[in-house]
Amino acid sequence: MTRLYNFCAGPAALPEAVLRRAQQDLPDWQGRGLSVMEMSHRSDDFVAIAEQAERDLRQLMGIPENYKVLFMQGGASSQFAMVPLNLGGRTGSANYVYTGIWGKKALAEGQRYLPAHIAASSEGNGLTRVPSQSEIQLSDDALYLHYTSNETIGGLQFHAVPQSPVPLVCDMSSDILSAPLDVSRFGIIYAGAQKNIGPAGLTLVIIRDDLLDQAKPETPTMMNYRVCADNQSMYNTPPTFAWYLAGLVFDWLKNEIGGLEQMAIINQRKASKLYRAIDTNAFYSNPIDPEHRSLMNVPFRLADDRLDKDFLKESEAAGLLNLAGHRSVGGMRASLYNAVPEAAVDALVDFMQDFATRRG
Ligand SMILES: *Cc1c(COP(=O)(O)O)cnc(C)c1O
């Protein structure tokens, strides 16, 4: 069996070591005679798996004691509604930073539940830069400030955490765990799992505990952070297998990579190699201001888009999968999440140079 290099934006590559371990465990987890998928979520074995995953995540990210970690469902898209529902119990407005397609979706959903205010927008610069601190203007009645740390489709990323006098809420779906982070700066961090955490079906929410009791009364039980926290994320049946696999990924980050500092160094190196290949060859281009480029998702265009189809066909034949840009923007995109090895980037860079020489 050959594993190819997978640059998919999500569901994305998982570490090979994690897949091998899951394979080994699959029919008979630790000699119990059944798989994790077949265990009761209330069993001692599964509860131990769940608690270990949370401990490892807390250690990796340095999550302070006064934060809860919730293992939820519904994807990051459900958080677009859960955030305003759970923080909207008091009078005030929801503030949003708009930097791209995901930020826009969060705003559109948020304003169904609360008055919304755009605190800053990258629309004026064609979504090529994230707003600076001085460009962020909160409304007087702001309940929270929401932003998207990494725009997965546009390929622009905040490289510093904005300051905010009101709770900062971040959609970190595509760059969580990619580098060290000061969690204490945030009110809520959320992320769909299928980019940098594990398989699809799990959504991670990290929330400061004073924010658990501000929900609108009509908040559905299954969407209420307090209910989720009080029930150890097991008010109903959680996505047990995805939770277990996320735990294996946390263990891999801790013990094989050596933590988030190490991961950040590797991610920085991977992204610089690819951006250098784009910037030093006139056949390729990336529109994002270099200071605001994403280290996780690298969109790029060919000088002649009539060659896009050939590029995709030939790259796939060379074992480089899923390089097509998002359907809404076209072009190419290489996602370089934690589980994408540096060798994959080297192979992509070699292919790009070869393709440009032959066809450019
Ligand atoms: C993928 C993604 C989403 C959507 O995630 P789902 O889990 O599919 O709902 C939201 N925000 C960002 C930044 C993403 O990358």
The ligand as a Gaussian input file, in Angstrom:
#p B3LYP/6-31G(d) Opt

LIG

0 1
 C      -13.800000      24.380000       7.296000
 C      -14.098000      25.639000       8.004000
 C      -15.373000      25.907000       8.509000
 C      -16.536000      24.976000       8.316000
 O      -16.354000      23.852000       9.075000
 P      -17.491000      22.739000       9.200000
 O      -16.934000      21.872000      10.280000
 O      -17.579000      22.058000       7.862000
 O      -18.766000      23.387000       9.556000
 C      -15.557000      27.087000       9.211000
 N      -14.564000      27.947000       9.392000
 C      -13.323000      27.730000       8.916000
 C      -12.239000      28.726000       9.144000
 C      -13.050000      26.561000       8.204000
 O      -11.818000      26.332000       7.729000

